[in-house]
Amino acid sequence: MTFRCIVTHPRLTNPETGFSSSRTIETKNNYLNENNFDYFHFEYHWEIQQGMWTFQIIENDVIKLEKRFEII
């Protein structure tokens, strides 16, 4: 079973590469039908941006989980 983990966030720009995006998408190819987790880890200071963040788990184009929060 394939599902996607989507994190929509304020625009993040890597100062070393110049790459910029406002969405992070990971495709997962399977799961064990058990409790599991997904996360976004702030690895660099420039990734911590004020604004609304939304985490979604999507399976067969259906949002199974959504959590919104604001970094202030």
DSSP file (Angstrom, degrees, kcal/mol; ACC not computed):
  #  RESIDUE AA STRUCTURE BP1 BP2  ACC     N-H-->O    O-->H-N    N-H-->O    O-->H-N    TCO  KAPPA ALPHA  PHI   PSI    X-CA   Y-CA   Z-CA
    1    1 A M              0   0    0      0, 0.0     2,-0.4     0, 0.0    58,-0.0   0.000 360.0 360.0 360.0 129.6    0.0    0.0    0.0
    2    2 A T        +     0   0    0     28,-0.1    58,-0.6    25,-0.0     2,-0.3  -0.819 360.0 166.5-102.4 138.2    1.4    3.4   -1.0
    3    3 A F  E     -AB  28  59A   0     25,-2.2    25,-3.3    -2,-0.4     2,-0.4  -0.966  24.6-130.1-144.1 163.4    0.8    6.6    0.9
    4    4 A R  E     -AB  27  58A   0     54,-2.8    54,-2.9    -2,-0.3     2,-0.6  -0.900   2.8-153.1-118.0 143.9    2.3   10.1    0.9
    5    5 A C  E     -AB  26  57A   0     21,-2.9    21,-2.3    -2,-0.4     2,-0.5  -0.974  21.6-173.3-112.0 117.9    3.4   12.2    3.8
    6    6 A I  E     -AB  25  56A   0     50,-2.4    50,-2.5    -2,-0.6     2,-0.5  -0.953  12.7-170.9-120.0 128.9    3.1   15.9    2.9
    7    7 A V  E     -AB  24  55A   0     17,-2.8    17,-2.7    -2,-0.5     2,-0.5  -0.971   7.2-165.0-117.0 115.5    4.4   18.8    5.0
    8    8 A T  E     +AB  23  54A   0     46,-2.6    46,-2.6    -2,-0.5    15,-0.2  -0.885  25.4 153.9-100.5 129.9    3.2   22.3    3.8
    9    9 A H  E     -     0   0A   0     13,-2.1    44,-0.2    -2,-0.5     3,-0.1  -0.895  49.0 -68.6-147.5 168.5    5.2   25.1    5.4
   10   10 A P  E    S-     0   0A   0      0, 0.0    11,-0.1     0, 0.0    39,-0.1  -0.273  77.9 -72.5 -57.9 155.6    6.4   28.6    4.9
   11   11 A R  E     -     0   0A   0     11,-0.1     2,-0.4     9,-0.1    11,-0.2  -0.299  53.2-161.5 -57.6 126.9    9.0   28.9    2.1
   12   12 A L  E     -A   21   0A   0      9,-3.0     9,-2.1    -3,-0.1     2,-0.5  -0.937   4.3-166.8-111.2 133.5   12.3   27.4    3.2
   13   13 A T  E     -A   20   0A   0     -2,-0.4     7,-0.2    33,-0.3     6,-0.1  -0.978  18.8-136.1-126.1 121.6   15.5   28.3    1.3
   14   14 A N     >  -     0   0    0      5,-2.8     4,-2.9    -2,-0.5     5,-0.2  -0.638  13.3-151.9 -72.7 117.5   18.8   26.4    1.7
   15   15 A P  T  4 S+     0   0    0      0, 0.0    -1,-0.2     0, 0.0     0, 0.0   0.738  91.6  50.0 -67.1 -21.7   21.4   29.2    2.0
   16   16 A E  T  4 S+     0   0    0      1,-0.1    -2,-0.0     3,-0.1    -3,-0.0   0.868 126.3  21.1 -82.9 -38.1   24.2   26.9    0.6
   17   17 A T  T  4 S-     0   0    0      2,-0.1     3,-0.1    -3,-0.1    -1,-0.1   0.659  91.2-130.7-105.0 -19.9   22.3   25.6   -2.5
   18   18 A G     <  +     0   0    0     -4,-2.9     2,-0.1     1,-0.3    -2,-0.0   0.404  54.3 150.3  80.6  -3.4   19.6   28.3   -3.0
   19   19 A F        -     0   0    0     -5,-0.2    -5,-2.8    -6,-0.1     2,-0.4  -0.428  24.4-171.9 -65.1 134.7   17.0   25.5   -3.3
   20   20 A S  E     +A   13   0A   0     -7,-0.2     2,-0.3    -2,-0.1    -7,-0.2  -0.981  13.0 155.8-133.7 140.9   13.6   26.8   -2.1
   21   21 A S  E     -A   12   0A   0     -9,-2.1    -9,-3.0    -2,-0.4     3,-0.1  -0.989  34.3-156.1-157.5 161.0   10.3   25.1   -1.4
   22   22 A S  E    S+     0   0A   0     -2,-0.3   -13,-2.1   -11,-0.2     2,-0.3   0.163  82.7  53.9-122.7  14.5    7.1   25.4    0.6
   23   23 A R  E     -A    8   0A   0    -15,-0.2     2,-0.5   -11,-0.1   -15,-0.2  -0.978  58.5-161.4-151.2 135.7    6.2   21.7    0.6
   24   24 A T  E     -A    7   0A   0    -17,-2.7   -17,-2.8    -2,-0.3     2,-0.4  -0.980  16.7-173.1-117.0 125.8    8.0   18.5    1.5
   25   25 A I  E     -A    6   0A   0     -2,-0.5     2,-0.4   -19,-0.2   -19,-0.2  -0.973   8.5-179.7-125.6 130.5    6.7   15.2    0.1
   26   26 A E  E     -A    5   0A   0    -21,-2.3   -21,-2.9    -2,-0.4     2,-0.5  -0.993  15.9-148.7-124.7 135.4    7.7   11.7    0.9
   27   27 A T  E     -A    4   0A   0     -2,-0.4     2,-0.5   -23,-0.2   -23,-0.2  -0.908   9.1-159.0-103.7 128.0    6.2    8.6   -0.7
   28   28 A K  E     -A    3   0A   0    -25,-3.3   -25,-2.2    -2,-0.5     3,-0.1  -0.906   4.2-158.1-106.0 131.8    6.0    5.5    1.5
   29   29 A N        -     0   0    0     -2,-0.5     2,-0.3   -27,-0.2    -1,-0.1   0.635  66.1  -4.1 -90.1 -14.6    5.7    2.2   -0.4
   30   30 A N        -     0   0    0    -27,-0.1     2,-0.3   -28,-0.0    -1,-0.2  -0.990  51.7-167.1-164.8 166.7    4.3    0.0    2.3
   31   31 A Y        -     0   0    0     -2,-0.3     5,-0.0    -3,-0.1    -3,-0.0  -0.961  31.5-120.0-155.0 166.7    3.3   -0.3    5.9
   32   32 A L        -     0   0    0     -2,-0.3     3,-0.1     2,-0.1     4,-0.0   0.233  49.0-110.3 -98.6  13.2    2.4   -3.1    8.3
   33   33 A N  S    S+     0   0    0      1,-0.3     2,-0.3     0, 0.0     3,-0.0   0.852  85.2 113.6  58.3  35.5   -1.1   -1.9    9.2
   34   34 A E  S    S-     0   0    0      1,-0.1    -1,-0.3     0, 0.0    -2,-0.1  -0.806  81.7 -70.0-125.6 168.1    0.1   -1.1   12.6
   35   35 A N        +     0   0    0     -2,-0.3     2,-0.3    -3,-0.1    -3,-0.1  -0.355  65.8 157.0 -57.6 139.8    0.6    2.1   14.6
   36   36 A N        -     0   0    0     -3,-0.0     2,-0.3    -5,-0.0    -5,-0.0  -0.834  26.5-136.4-151.4-176.1    3.4    4.1   13.1
   37   37 A F        -     0   0    0     -2,-0.3     2,-0.3     2,-0.0    -2,-0.0  -0.979   7.5-164.7-149.2 160.3    4.7    7.7   12.9
   38   38 A D        +     0   0    0     -2,-0.3     2,-0.3     2,-0.0    -2,-0.0  -0.965  19.6 175.8-140.6 155.2    6.1   10.2   10.5
   39   39 A Y        -     0   0    0     -2,-0.3     2,-0.5   -34,-0.0    -2,-0.0  -0.967  30.9-128.7-154.4 164.8    7.8   13.5   11.4
   40   40 A F        -     0   0    0     -2,-0.3     2,-0.5     2,-0.0    -2,-0.0  -0.997  26.8-157.5-119.1 125.8    9.7   16.5   10.2
   41   41 A H        -     0   0    0     -2,-0.5     2,-1.0     0, 0.0    -2,-0.0  -0.905  15.6-132.8-108.6 126.5   13.0   17.2   12.0
   42   42 A F        +     0   0    0     -2,-0.5     3,-0.1     1,-0.2     6,-0.0  -0.678  34.0 167.0 -76.9 106.1   14.5   20.6   12.0
   43   43 A E        +     0   0    0     -2,-1.0     2,-0.3     1,-0.1    -1,-0.2   0.752  61.4  35.4 -91.4 -26.8   18.1   19.9   11.1
   44   44 A Y  S >  S-     0   0    0      1,-0.1     3,-1.6     0, 0.0     4,-0.4  -0.930  77.2-122.0-131.9 151.2   19.2   23.5   10.4
   45   45 A H  G >  S+     0   0    0     -2,-0.3     3,-1.6     1,-0.3    -1,-0.1   0.859 109.9  62.5 -58.3 -37.7   18.3   26.9   11.9
   46   46 A W  G 3  S+     0   0    0      1,-0.3   -33,-0.3    -3,-0.0    -1,-0.3   0.644  93.0  66.0 -67.5 -12.9   17.1   28.2    8.5
   47   47 A E  G <  S+     0   0    0     -3,-1.6     2,-1.2   -35,-0.1    -1,-0.3   0.678  78.6  88.4 -80.1 -17.1   14.4   25.6    8.5
   48   48 A I    <   +     0   0    0     -3,-1.6     2,-0.4    -4,-0.4    -1,-0.1  -0.698  60.5 165.3 -86.9  98.1   12.6   27.1   11.5
   49   49 A Q        -     0   0    0     -2,-1.2    22,-0.2   -39,-0.1     2,-0.1  -0.930  37.2-116.1-119.3 137.8   10.3   29.6    9.9
   50   50 A Q  S    S+     0   0    0     -2,-0.4     2,-0.3    22,-0.1    22,-0.2  -0.369  70.6  62.9 -66.7 147.5    7.3   31.4   11.4
   51   51 A G  E    S- C   0  71A   0     20,-2.4    20,-2.7   -41,-0.1     2,-0.3  -0.788  88.0 -30.5 133.2-173.5    3.9   30.7    9.9
   52   52 A M  E     - C   0  70A   0     -2,-0.3     2,-0.4    18,-0.2    18,-0.2  -0.596  48.8-169.3 -82.8 137.1    1.4   27.9    9.4
   53   53 A W  E     - C   0  69A   0     16,-3.1    16,-2.3    -2,-0.3     2,-0.4  -0.967   1.0-165.8-123.0 141.1    2.6   24.3    9.0
   54   54 A T  E     -BC   8  68A   0    -46,-2.6   -46,-2.6    -2,-0.4     2,-0.5  -0.991   4.3-163.2-133.1 126.1    0.4   21.4    7.9
   55   55 A F  E     +BC   7  67A   0     12,-2.8    12,-2.3    -2,-0.4     2,-0.4  -0.913  16.7 179.8-104.5 131.9    1.2   17.7    8.2
   56   56 A Q  E     -BC   6  66A   0    -50,-2.5   -50,-2.4    -2,-0.5     2,-0.5  -0.990  23.4-159.1-134.0 143.4   -0.8   15.3    6.1
   57   57 A I  E     -BC   5  65A   0      8,-2.2     7,-2.8    -2,-0.4     8,-1.4  -0.993  22.8-171.0-114.4 122.3   -0.9   11.5    5.6
   58   58 A I  E     +BC   4  63A   0    -54,-2.9   -54,-2.8    -2,-0.5     2,-0.4  -0.962  11.4 179.1-123.7 128.2   -2.7   10.7    2.3
   59   59 A E  E >  S-BC   3  62A   0      3,-2.4     3,-1.7    -2,-0.5   -56,-0.2  -0.996  76.2 -10.3-128.6 127.2   -3.7    7.3    1.1
   60   60 A N  T 3  S-     0   0    0    -58,-0.6    -1,-0.1    -2,-0.4     3,-0.1   0.890 128.7 -57.3  51.3  43.9   -5.4    6.7   -2.3
   61   61 A D  T 3  S+     0   0    0      1,-0.2     2,-0.5    -3,-0.1    -1,-0.3   0.647 114.3 119.4  62.7  18.3   -5.9   10.5   -2.6
   62   62 A V  E <   -C   59   0A   0     -3,-1.7    -3,-2.4     0, 0.0     2,-0.7  -0.960  67.8-126.8-113.8 127.6   -7.8   10.6    0.8
   63   63 A I  E     +C   58   0A   0     -2,-0.5    -5,-0.2    -5,-0.2     3,-0.1  -0.632  30.5 175.5 -73.5 113.5   -6.4   12.6    3.7
   64   64 A K  E     +     0   0A   0     -7,-2.8     2,-0.3    -2,-0.7    -1,-0.2   0.744  68.2  12.6 -89.4 -28.0   -6.2   10.1    6.6
   65   65 A L  E     +C   57   0A   0     -8,-1.4    -8,-2.2     2,-0.0     2,-0.3  -0.988  62.0 176.9-151.0 139.3   -4.6   12.5    9.0
   66   66 A E  E     +C   56   0A   0     -2,-0.3     2,-0.4   -10,-0.2   -10,-0.2  -0.976   1.1 179.1-146.4 132.3   -4.0   16.2    9.1
   67   67 A K  E     -C   55   0A   0    -12,-2.3   -12,-2.8    -2,-0.3     2,-0.4  -0.988   7.3-169.4-134.9 124.2   -2.5   18.4   11.8
   68   68 A R  E     +C   54   0A   0     -2,-0.4     2,-0.3   -14,-0.2   -14,-0.2  -0.885  13.6 159.2-112.6 143.9   -2.0   22.2   11.5
   69   69 A F  E     -C   53   0A   0    -16,-2.3   -16,-3.1    -2,-0.4     2,-0.5  -0.980  30.3-125.7-155.3 164.3    0.0   24.4   13.8
   70   70 A E  E     -C   52   0A   0     -2,-0.3     2,-0.6   -18,-0.2   -18,-0.2  -0.948   8.7-148.7-119.1 131.7    1.7   27.8   13.8
   71   71 A I  E      C   51   0A   0    -20,-2.7   -20,-2.4    -2,-0.5    -2,-0.0  -0.873 360.0 360.0 -93.7 124.6    5.2   28.6   14.6
   72   72 A I              0   0    0     -2,-0.6    -1,-0.1   -22,-0.2   -22,-0.1   0.388 360.0 360.0-117.7 360.0    5.4   32.0   16.2
